[in-house]
Amino acid sequence: MAGDSSRGMRSAFRHWRAARPFWGGLLLALGGAEILLTEKASLKVVMHIGTQGLAGYLLPAVMVLCGVLTLVSPGQRLFYSILGVLATLGTWLTSNLGGFFVGLLLGLVGSCLAFGWLPDQEPRVGRRKRRKLKQAAGPTQAVQP
């Protein structure tokens, strides 16, 4: 009985994930979180430095927000992905070279994935399912050109 509910939850999650740019939003949010974690300055130091120090925390927070909003509101993915790419590129200057390149790359890849996602595209068929469908179809004859 517990297996049935976990299968239902897994199926519901797959359906939810297929209806939005999941990997793009997730990578964008993870990139922003990684950059935030590499920031070591205390808030007193940031306020003393000024807007440059504040931007070091603000831009990664915008990246996380854009990633989460891409997941919650996939209809606005183009705006969030463009804003996410701009914030990601801004972290190159403000946040330890974009979180030592890791957060920068995660943010750029996530934004590009979110931008390129198409909502009306058929979901991909997994390798196992393709194999099952091929076996169920039986032997096929060679197609002549």
C-alpha positions, 0 to 999 in steps of 0.5 A: 500500500505504501508503494502505491502512494509513492508511485502516485506521488512520483507520477504527480511530480513527473507531471508537474515537472513536465509542465514547467522548465524544471531543470532551468529553474532549479539550476538558476536557483542553485547557482544563486544559492552557491554564490550566496554561500561563497560570500563570507563578508558580514553585513557590517562590512557589506554596509561599510563597503557600500553598493558594491558590497550590497550588490554582491548579495543582491544579485545572487538573491535575484538569481534564486528568486528568478529560479523559484519564480520560473518554477512557480510561474512558467508562463513568465519564463522568458522574463525571468530567464533574461533577468536571471542571465543579467544577474548571473553576468553581474555576479562576475564583478560583484561576487567572487567571480560568480562564486568561483565560476561554479555559480556563474556556470550554473546560472548561465546554463539554467537561464538558457534552459529556461529560455529555450523550454517549450511548453507545448512540446511532447515529453520525451519517452524514456529509454526503458519505455522505448525499449518496451514499445519496441518489444511490444511492436514485435519484429519490424521489417527493414524500411526501404528508401 
